[in-house]
Each structure stands twice: as C-alpha cells, then as structure tokens.
C-alpha cells in the first residue's frame, strides 16, 4: 500500500510540475544523452532508455528531416543495429519501391555478392550512394544473413520504378492478369494498350502524358473491380492500386498508398515480426489531419500523410512508436544537391530547451503524454524539415519520441 501511495504521489507531482504548459521544463529535465551515433559502436547501454520507451511496440518508425542528413543516417543505423540485436526487430522497411523490395527481395540469393548490388539499385540512391549509409547497406545487412537472425528488407512506396521493377514488373503483372482472365474482361485491344502504358509509366518513373494517364486510370478501375469480384484480394490487387497511385502521384495520394502498403506488408508478409520503418519525418508524422494553416504552400509541407493514416487503421496506434529527428544547427545537402544552412534555432524552441552540453539526445514524448493531463501545449520545433513551420504545434502529439542531433552534416557520395 505504501508503494502505491508513493507512486500516486509522484504521478500527481509530475502532473503538477509539467501539466501547466511546461514542455520546456520536461525537455530540459528528461532529455536522455546518447553517447554516440557511430554505427560501429556495439555498446548499447545509452540506447536502453530509447528501447524502454519503445516498449512492446511492433512497429518503430525512424524519420529524418532531409534525405541528405548524414548524421541522422548514422544514428538510424546504430538504432537499427540495437533494435535488431537487442529488441528482436527483424524487418527493415524502406520508403522505396514496393514491388522491388517485396517480390524482388524474395528472389535475391541471400549472399553478400547478390544482396549488395540489389540494395544499391532498388533503394533510392539518396541513401544507397551516401557514405553515411555505406556500412548499413554494404556490410551489416548482408552480415546478418550469415547468422541465425537475418534482417529482412522490404519497401512500401507506390513509386515502383527502380531497377527490379523496370526489368520485371510489366511482365510479372501481365502474366498474373492473364491468369485471371483480365484481357477478355476489358477487351484484348484495351489490354494491349494497357500493358504498353504500364511499361511506359514504369520506365518514365510516372511521367506519362494526360491522355495515356486517363486511359490507364480507366483500365485500372476496371481491373480492380474485376479482381474484387473474383475475390482476388491478393498481392496483384495491391499492385493495381499502387499503379493507380503512381499514375496520379501527389503527396496525399502517395502517402495513402504507403500507409496501405505498410499495413499489407506487415499483415501478409511479416505478421509475427517486429518492423523498423525508414522514411522522412514528413511521411511518418502523426496528427497531421489536425494541423491546419492558411499559410501559402503549407499543404506542401504538411498533409494527411502515411504516419497519420497508418496509426488510424487496424489498431496500429497502440503498436507503433514514431521517432522524429531534429537538428539544432549545421548544414544540409542531398547527394548531388546544393548545400544549405539549417535554420537558426529560436530561443523558445525544443532545440534551445535541450541542455547545451548534449550533442545527441532522446526525448520520450509518449511518457510526457501519459503522465500529463493537459498535454496540448503548442511549441516550436524544426520539423518536418530543417526549418520551422509558420504555426505552433503540439509536437508531442506528432512524434512519440524525438532524436536530437546538435550539429547536422550532409552526405558525401560513395567513391
């Protein structure tokens, strides 16, 4: 009884201290220092608080502010190693080509000589050509396949236009649809045109003209309806839905498809596995259906995205832990892109609240949300990119946790 009373007292004290709009004090008091982001480090005691925060989650999402953030990629690689080796996460899902990283990955011989070139050509070059990711893609993943706990790779992006898809998607789809009698359903002539346009969509990475897109949409609608009537709610129906998303690409359309794909991959390919998701902050964010602004171009930065959609389906909210990434200062640059400065931190921001001695840190917002009754305070955070949005947001609702990097530095191309 005495322990219960003490626990209740401490709980009420937390509410009293942090429930009055004091996100500043919580961040200052509860940022856990991370010792290193070096992927070669195999001593993980500093990551245990992060692991404790994740708890029994089946899905952990790891973001990034930009697709050229070398420091974030190094940190993510170390977290992936920790989650795989210490927490039983055996699947790594990338914001990359669904078909290549499901059907294609299944066909790859699980030897380094086959794995490495496959990853290089079927995950976006922004990562596979970045030296900060070299250890992950060209050493670690293949090494896990020599032991008892191989790290499986998968993807969930509707933009199916990387090497394996260019070589195999059109033919494989044609074979599957013919086995389902689709040519006779939509007409032989229409079907031949459909196959031609699909090939063009893949080879041109979605860049097809208006008439071809209109014709493709008509055929895809008919095929989807027929497969549903045949009760063929299978992989090829998923591919058809993704071709529709690819042909009509846009932030909302793409993210809706990615949420659907991630849900499908987990339930159908890896139902009993713990999964790590690698994607941009802008895709993994939650709460985006409630972030509103009439500022110009705001909807190009925040939209009803994958993370929000995903946690709203099939009870994933209780089984998913979303980690956003944030940097105080430094430079950004995507592979072969232009260098730019990270926006200077505001004095009343999360970046400023984190003790200055901490170079790398982790903040568990989920714990704050669980312990604080009034947890709707809005505050400044550089997210989803390296710049502040023009509106204040309760970022503790957007991310379950935050990984902080004091100084960002950009990718260097692998030589």
PLY file of the C-alpha trace (Angstrom):
ply
format ascii 1.0
element vertex 415
property float x
property float y
property float z
element edge 414
property int vertex1
property int vertex2
end_header
0.00 0.00 0.00
2.86 2.37 0.92
4.42 1.85 -2.55
1.07 2.58 -4.21
0.71 5.81 -2.25
4.25 6.89 -3.14
3.65 6.10 -6.81
0.40 8.06 -6.80
2.13 10.99 -5.12
4.95 11.03 -7.68
2.45 10.77 -10.53
0.46 13.72 -9.20
3.71 15.65 -8.73
4.60 15.11 -12.39
1.19 16.40 -13.41
1.58 19.41 -11.13
5.04 20.28 -12.45
4.55 19.56 -16.14
0.84 19.90 -16.63
0.87 23.69 -16.65
2.29 24.25 -20.13
5.86 23.47 -19.08
7.11 21.45 -22.05
10.30 23.47 -21.66
10.98 22.02 -18.22
10.12 18.49 -19.29
12.51 18.58 -22.25
15.26 20.18 -20.17
14.87 17.61 -17.37
14.17 14.48 -19.41
16.39 14.58 -22.47
18.47 11.40 -22.30
22.02 11.83 -23.54
23.07 9.43 -26.29
26.76 8.65 -26.19
27.47 8.27 -29.91
25.89 7.90 -33.34
28.79 5.84 -34.67
27.30 2.72 -36.35
30.40 0.73 -35.43
29.59 1.06 -31.71
28.32 -2.20 -30.23
27.90 -0.99 -26.65
24.23 -0.08 -26.44
23.63 0.89 -22.81
22.97 4.52 -23.78
20.18 3.36 -26.11
18.37 1.38 -23.44
16.15 4.33 -22.43
15.07 4.56 -26.07
14.37 0.84 -26.05
12.38 1.17 -22.84
10.33 3.97 -24.38
9.55 1.79 -27.41
8.39 -0.94 -25.05
6.38 -3.67 -26.78
5.75 -1.75 -29.99
5.70 -3.92 -33.11
6.49 -1.04 -35.46
9.15 1.63 -34.90
9.34 4.50 -37.40
12.61 6.40 -37.82
12.40 9.75 -39.58
14.82 12.29 -41.00
14.49 15.99 -41.73
16.03 15.73 -45.19
17.18 12.91 -47.45
20.77 14.07 -47.17
21.22 14.10 -43.39
24.36 12.03 -42.90
24.36 12.39 -39.11
20.76 11.16 -38.94
21.60 8.21 -41.19
24.48 7.21 -38.91
22.22 7.49 -35.85
19.48 5.48 -37.53
21.94 2.76 -38.49
23.07 2.42 -34.88
19.46 2.35 -33.66
18.64 -0.31 -36.27
21.52 -2.46 -35.04
20.35 -2.06 -31.45
16.73 -2.87 -32.25
17.74 -5.88 -34.33
20.30 -7.31 -31.93
18.70 -6.42 -28.59
14.97 -5.93 -29.19
14.09 -8.59 -31.79
13.31 -6.35 -34.79
13.96 -8.50 -37.86
12.46 -6.47 -40.73
13.65 -3.13 -42.13
11.09 -1.37 -44.37
12.23 1.48 -46.63
10.44 4.36 -48.28
11.28 2.73 -51.60
9.85 0.61 -54.44
7.13 -1.76 -53.15
7.43 -4.33 -55.94
11.24 -4.41 -55.98
11.50 -4.78 -52.21
8.80 -7.45 -51.88
8.78 -9.64 -54.99
12.34 -8.70 -55.93
13.80 -9.20 -52.45
12.23 -12.66 -52.30
14.15 -13.64 -55.44
17.56 -12.44 -54.27
20.09 -15.00 -53.15
20.88 -14.06 -49.58
24.60 -13.73 -50.10
26.61 -10.53 -49.95
27.53 -10.66 -53.65
23.82 -10.61 -54.53
22.38 -8.55 -51.67
24.64 -5.52 -52.03
24.01 -4.68 -55.70
20.31 -5.37 -55.25
20.07 -2.88 -52.39
22.15 -0.35 -54.30
19.80 -0.40 -57.27
16.41 -0.89 -55.59
16.51 1.59 -52.70
16.69 5.29 -53.53
20.19 6.47 -54.38
19.83 9.33 -51.87
20.62 6.68 -49.27
22.49 3.94 -51.12
25.02 6.40 -52.60
25.57 8.20 -49.28
28.77 7.27 -47.45
27.00 7.53 -44.09
24.80 4.58 -45.15
27.64 2.52 -46.59
28.06 0.32 -43.53
24.34 -0.46 -43.33
23.83 -1.32 -46.99
27.13 -2.94 -47.89
28.19 -4.64 -44.68
25.64 -5.01 -41.92
22.54 -6.26 -43.77
24.45 -8.96 -45.65
26.32 -9.96 -42.48
23.05 -10.65 -40.67
22.20 -13.24 -43.34
25.18 -15.34 -42.31
23.73 -15.84 -38.83
20.55 -17.03 -37.16
18.74 -13.67 -37.24
18.78 -12.26 -40.78
17.46 -8.74 -41.25
14.77 -8.91 -43.91
14.29 -5.94 -46.24
11.01 -4.65 -47.61
9.52 -1.47 -49.06
6.23 0.38 -49.22
6.49 3.15 -51.84
4.00 3.24 -54.72
6.67 4.77 -56.96
7.69 1.44 -58.50
10.36 2.46 -60.97
13.70 1.18 -59.69
15.86 -1.45 -61.37
13.96 -4.62 -60.49
10.59 -3.09 -61.31
11.83 -1.79 -64.64
13.04 -5.26 -65.53
10.23 -7.42 -64.15
7.05 -5.60 -63.07
5.44 -5.30 -66.50
5.97 -8.96 -67.43
5.00 -10.29 -64.00
1.83 -8.21 -63.92
0.91 -9.29 -67.46
1.31 -12.95 -66.51
-0.76 -12.57 -63.33
-3.59 -10.71 -65.07
-3.76 -13.18 -67.94
-4.09 -15.97 -65.38
-7.08 -14.07 -64.03
-8.65 -13.68 -67.49
-8.38 -9.89 -67.42
-7.75 -9.41 -71.19
-11.17 -10.82 -72.05
-12.81 -8.70 -69.37
-11.55 -5.31 -70.57
-11.06 -6.31 -74.22
-7.95 -7.53 -75.99
-7.22 -4.20 -77.69
-7.63 -2.20 -74.49
-5.50 -4.71 -72.63
-2.62 -4.42 -75.12
-2.69 -0.64 -74.78
-2.83 -1.03 -71.01
0.33 -3.16 -70.96
2.13 -0.62 -73.15
1.16 2.32 -70.94
2.15 0.46 -67.74
5.58 -0.21 -69.22
5.87 3.48 -70.07
4.77 4.51 -66.58
7.50 2.37 -65.00
10.28 3.28 -67.44
9.47 7.00 -67.28
9.07 6.99 -63.48
5.46 8.15 -63.66
5.95 10.82 -66.31
3.26 9.96 -68.85
1.02 12.37 -70.75
-2.58 13.21 -69.89
-4.37 11.01 -72.47
-2.23 7.99 -71.56
-2.89 8.60 -67.85
-6.64 8.85 -68.46
-6.64 5.60 -70.44
-4.57 3.89 -67.79
-6.90 5.02 -65.00
-9.91 3.64 -66.85
-8.28 0.24 -67.28
-7.01 0.14 -63.70
-10.51 0.87 -62.40
-11.96 -1.98 -64.46
-9.23 -4.41 -63.41
-9.60 -3.52 -59.75
-13.36 -4.06 -59.93
-12.90 -7.41 -61.65
-10.31 -8.65 -59.17
-12.58 -7.68 -56.30
-15.46 -9.52 -57.96
-13.23 -12.57 -58.36
-12.38 -12.14 -54.66
-8.75 -11.83 -55.66
-7.83 -9.59 -52.74
-4.21 -10.53 -53.16
-0.80 -9.10 -54.00
-1.71 -8.22 -57.57
-4.73 -6.23 -56.49
-2.34 -4.32 -54.23
-0.07 -3.70 -57.23
-3.01 -2.43 -59.28
-3.92 0.03 -56.52
-0.31 1.19 -56.40
-0.17 1.72 -60.15
-3.21 3.99 -59.74
-1.39 5.92 -57.04
1.79 6.09 -59.14
-0.09 7.30 -62.22
-1.79 10.02 -60.17
1.14 10.84 -57.95
0.87 13.57 -55.32
1.70 13.88 -51.63
-1.67 12.74 -50.31
-2.13 10.00 -52.92
1.36 8.62 -52.42
1.12 8.67 -48.62
-2.29 6.98 -48.66
-0.76 4.21 -50.77
2.29 3.92 -48.50
0.09 3.52 -45.41
-1.93 0.83 -47.19
1.25 -0.90 -48.34
2.92 -0.88 -44.94
-0.22 -2.33 -43.39
-0.34 -5.04 -46.10
3.35 -5.91 -45.82
3.17 -6.33 -42.06
-0.04 -8.36 -42.06
0.70 -10.55 -45.07
4.47 -10.97 -45.29
5.69 -10.43 -41.74
2.69 -10.83 -39.40
4.72 -12.06 -36.44
7.73 -9.81 -36.89
8.80 -6.51 -35.39
9.43 -3.93 -38.09
11.61 -0.82 -38.39
10.44 1.83 -40.86
12.95 4.14 -42.57
11.34 7.25 -44.05
11.25 11.04 -43.92
9.79 12.93 -40.96
7.16 14.28 -43.34
5.87 10.77 -44.02
5.96 9.28 -40.51
4.41 12.23 -38.65
1.15 11.62 -36.81
-1.61 14.13 -36.06
-1.33 15.80 -39.49
-5.09 15.65 -40.05
-5.36 18.15 -37.18
-2.54 20.52 -38.18
-4.12 23.38 -40.09
-2.90 26.67 -41.52
-3.93 29.06 -44.27
-0.30 29.99 -44.90
0.76 29.79 -48.54
2.28 26.44 -49.55
1.66 24.99 -46.07
-0.04 21.94 -47.60
3.16 21.17 -49.49
4.87 20.56 -46.17
2.10 19.08 -44.01
-0.67 16.90 -45.40
-2.79 13.90 -44.43
0.22 11.60 -44.56
1.31 8.00 -44.17
2.02 8.08 -40.44
-1.32 9.63 -39.57
-3.23 7.22 -41.80
-1.28 4.19 -40.60
-1.93 4.70 -36.89
-5.62 5.19 -37.63
-6.00 1.72 -39.14
-6.12 -1.72 -37.53
-5.20 -0.52 -34.04
-1.63 0.31 -35.09
-1.64 3.36 -32.81
-1.10 1.14 -29.78
1.63 -0.88 -31.50
3.64 1.86 -33.20
6.34 4.17 -31.83
7.25 7.12 -34.07
10.65 8.82 -33.67
11.20 12.15 -35.35
14.69 13.53 -35.94
15.77 17.10 -35.21
18.99 19.12 -35.51
19.97 22.34 -33.76
22.42 23.66 -36.37
24.68 22.65 -39.21
24.27 22.11 -42.94
22.09 20.01 -45.17
22.66 18.65 -48.67
21.23 15.77 -50.63
23.53 13.72 -52.83
24.45 15.90 -55.84
22.32 18.74 -54.41
23.11 22.19 -53.06
24.44 22.88 -49.56
22.20 24.95 -47.26
22.24 26.10 -43.65
19.93 24.63 -41.03
17.67 27.42 -39.76
18.95 29.15 -36.64
17.17 27.83 -33.56
14.65 30.01 -31.77
15.33 30.80 -28.12
11.92 29.40 -27.13
12.20 26.11 -29.03
12.87 22.46 -28.21
16.33 22.89 -29.71
17.07 25.57 -27.11
15.44 23.66 -24.24
17.80 20.70 -24.61
20.88 21.23 -22.39
23.73 22.68 -24.45
26.19 20.01 -23.32
24.15 17.29 -25.04
25.35 16.54 -28.55
22.96 13.67 -29.16
19.81 13.07 -27.16
16.44 11.38 -26.93
13.18 12.77 -25.57
10.27 10.43 -24.82
7.14 12.45 -25.61
4.93 9.41 -25.08
5.83 9.35 -21.40
5.01 13.05 -21.18
1.62 12.46 -22.81
0.82 9.59 -20.44
1.76 11.48 -17.30
0.49 14.97 -18.03
-3.23 15.66 -18.13
-3.02 18.91 -20.10
-0.57 17.91 -22.83
-1.83 20.10 -25.68
0.74 22.87 -25.38
1.97 24.13 -28.76
5.66 24.83 -29.18
8.44 25.39 -31.72
10.36 22.50 -33.29
12.24 22.38 -36.58
10.13 19.78 -38.30
9.41 18.03 -40.54
12.45 19.61 -42.27
15.31 21.86 -41.08
13.02 24.88 -40.83
10.23 25.98 -38.51
6.66 25.84 -39.73
4.80 29.17 -39.55
2.48 27.83 -36.84
2.92 26.43 -33.34
2.07 22.74 -32.99
1.86 20.25 -30.09
4.77 18.23 -31.45
4.43 15.74 -28.59
1.30 14.51 -30.43
3.16 14.28 -33.75
6.08 12.16 -32.52
6.21 9.61 -29.72
9.89 10.37 -29.31
12.49 12.77 -30.65
16.11 12.01 -31.54
18.19 15.17 -31.26
21.43 15.93 -33.12
23.31 19.08 -32.14
25.15 19.58 -35.45
23.87 18.19 -38.73
26.25 17.45 -41.58
25.42 16.30 -45.10
26.03 13.18 -47.12
29.16 12.62 -49.13
28.87 10.43 -52.25
30.39 6.98 -52.02
33.52 7.00 -54.15
0 1
1 2
2 3
3 4
4 5
5 6
6 7
7 8
8 9
9 10
10 11
11 12
12 13
13 14
14 15
15 16
16 17
17 18
18 19
19 20
20 21
21 22
22 23
23 24
24 25
25 26
26 27
27 28
28 29
29 30
30 31
31 32
32 33
33 34
34 35
35 36
36 37
37 38
38 39
39 40
40 41
41 42
42 43
43 44
44 45
45 46
46 47
47 48
48 49
49 50
50 51
51 52
52 53
53 54
54 55
55 56
56 57
57 58
58 59
59 60
60 61
61 62
62 63
63 64
64 65
65 66
66 67
67 68
68 69
69 70
70 71
71 72
72 73
73 74
74 75
75 76
76 77
77 78
78 79
79 80
80 81
81 82
82 83
83 84
84 85
85 86
86 87
87 88
88 89
89 90
90 91
91 92
92 93
93 94
94 95
95 96
96 97
97 98
98 99
99 100
100 101
101 102
102 103
103 104
104 105
105 106
106 107
107 108
108 109
109 110
110 111
111 112
112 113
113 114
114 115
115 116
116 117
117 118
118 119
119 120
120 121
121 122
122 123
123 124
124 125
125 126
126 127
127 128
128 129
129 130
130 131
131 132
132 133
133 134
134 135
135 136
136 137
137 138
138 139
139 140
140 141
141 142
142 143
143 144
144 145
145 146
146 147
147 148
148 149
149 150
150 151
151 152
152 153
153 154
154 155
155 156
156 157
157 158
158 159
159 160
160 161
161 162
162 163
163 164
164 165
165 166
166 167
167 168
168 169
169 170
170 171
171 172
172 173
173 174
174 175
175 176
176 177
177 178
178 179
179 180
180 181
181 182
182 183
183 184
184 185
185 186
186 187
187 188
188 189
189 190
190 191
191 192
192 193
193 194
194 195
195 196
196 197
197 198
198 199
199 200
200 201
201 202
202 203
203 204
204 205
205 206
206 207
207 208
208 209
209 210
210 211
211 212
212 213
213 214
214 215
215 216
216 217
217 218
218 219
219 220
220 221
221 222
222 223
223 224
224 225
225 226
226 227
227 228
228 229
229 230
230 231
231 232
232 233
233 234
234 235
235 236
236 237
237 238
238 239
239 240
240 241
241 242
242 243
243 244
244 245
245 246
246 247
247 248
248 249
249 250
250 251
251 252
252 253
253 254
254 255
255 256
256 257
257 258
258 259
259 260
260 261
261 262
262 263
263 264
264 265
265 266
266 267
267 268
268 269
269 270
270 271
271 272
272 273
273 274
274 275
275 276
276 277
277 278
278 279
279 280
280 281
281 282
282 283
283 284
284 285
285 286
286 287
287 288
288 289
289 290
290 291
291 292
292 293
293 294
294 295
295 296
296 297
297 298
298 299
299 300
300 301
301 302
302 303
303 304
304 305
305 306
306 307
307 308
308 309
309 310
310 311
311 312
312 313
313 314
314 315
315 316
316 317
317 318
318 319
319 320
320 321
321 322
322 323
323 324
324 325
325 326
326 327
327 328
328 329
329 330
330 331
331 332
332 333
333 334
334 335
335 336
336 337
337 338
338 339
339 340
340 341
341 342
342 343
343 344
344 345
345 346
346 347
347 348
348 349
349 350
350 351
351 352
352 353
353 354
354 355
355 356
356 357
357 358
358 359
359 360
360 361
361 362
362 363
363 364
364 365
365 366
366 367
367 368
368 369
369 370
370 371
371 372
372 373
373 374
374 375
375 376
376 377
377 378
378 379
379 380
380 381
381 382
382 383
383 384
384 385
385 386
386 387
387 388
388 389
389 390
390 391
391 392
392 393
393 394
394 395
395 396
396 397
397 398
398 399
399 400
400 401
401 402
402 403
403 404
404 405
405 406
406 407
407 408
408 409
409 410
410 411
411 412
412 413
413 414
